[in-house]
Amino acid sequence: MISPRIRIRIKQEMNNEKPTVWIGKYGVTDQLLKEISRQLDRREVVKMRILKSALKNDSTDNIIQRIVQKTESTLIDKRGNIFVIYKTRKRKKPLKAT
């Protein structure tokens, strides 16, 4: 679970950022999920936009819910068709010198 302070800080930081992932007419595909996971590993936070062509077959809430479940992330903010997700980065353990 993410603390309210961190959630507010992320919302403020991502407010002026542009989306890095656009979800188009093909919807939530394996390739899209791999790209989202890759960006989450690199940045911890990803801002996404759902295009109107993706909403012909599905609703915004269903798309967001599927992405959050498949990437095991947390929804930070949702405004219309734009949303922000967060996932803590897996830290690599430093090698011990012997």
C-alpha positions in Angstrom: 0.0 0.0 0.0 1.2 3.5 -0.8 1.1 6.3 1.7 -1.1 9.3 1.1 1.9 11.6 1.2 3.7 9.7 -1.6 0.5 9.6 -3.6 0.1 13.4 -3.4 3.7 14.0 -4.3 3.5 11.7 -7.3 0.3 13.5 -8.5 1.9 16.8 -8.2 5.1 15.7 -10.1 3.1 14.0 -12.9 0.6 16.8 -13.3 2.7 18.7 -15.9 4.2 15.6 -17.5 3.0 14.3 -20.9 1.8 10.6 -21.2 4.5 8.2 -22.2 2.1 5.4 -23.2 -0.9 5.7 -25.5 -3.5 2.9 -25.6 -5.0 2.6 -29.1 -7.5 0.6 -31.0 -5.9 -2.8 -30.2 -6.5 -2.2 -26.5 -4.4 -4.0 -23.8 -2.1 -6.3 -25.6 0.9 -8.4 -24.4 3.2 -6.0 -26.2 1.7 -3.0 -24.4 1.9 -4.7 -21.0 5.6 -5.5 -21.6 6.3 -1.8 -22.5 4.4 -0.6 -19.4 6.3 -3.1 -17.2 9.6 -2.0 -18.7 8.8 1.7 -18.0 7.7 0.9 -14.5 11.0 -0.9 -13.8 12.9 2.1 -15.1 10.9 5.1 -13.7 8.4 3.6 -11.1 5.7 6.0 -12.4 4.0 5.8 -15.9 1.4 8.3 -17.2 -0.9 6.9 -19.9 -3.6 8.1 -22.2 -6.5 6.0 -23.6 -7.4 7.0 -27.1 -11.0 7.1 -28.2 -10.4 4.2 -30.6 -9.7 2.0 -27.6 -13.0 2.9 -26.0 -15.2 1.4 -28.8 -14.8 -2.1 -27.4 -14.2 -1.4 -23.7 -14.6 1.2 -20.9 -11.9 3.3 -19.3 -12.3 1.7 -15.9 -12.0 -1.9 -17.4 -8.8 -1.0 -19.3 -7.2 0.6 -16.2 -8.2 -2.3 -14.0 -6.7 -4.8 -16.4 -3.4 -2.9 -16.6 -3.1 -2.4 -12.9 -3.8 -6.2 -12.2 -1.4 -7.5 -14.9 1.4 -5.1 -14.0 0.8 -5.5 -10.2 0.9 -1.7 -9.8 -1.1 0.9 -8.0 -3.4 3.5 -9.6 -2.4 6.9 -8.4 -4.6 9.3 -10.4 -7.3 9.1 -13.0 -8.7 12.1 -14.9 -10.9 11.3 -17.8 -8.9 9.1 -20.2 -5.5 9.9 -18.6 -4.2 7.9 -15.6 -1.0 7.4 -13.6 0.2 4.1 -12.2 3.0 3.4 -9.7 5.1 0.4 -8.8 8.1 0.3 -6.5 11.2 -0.6 -8.3 12.9 -3.9 -7.6 16.3 -2.9 -6.2 19.2 -5.1 -7.0 21.2 -6.3 -4.0 24.8 -5.1 -4.0 27.4 -7.8 -4.4 29.4 -8.5 -1.2 33.2 -8.3 -1.5 34.9 -11.5 -0.3 
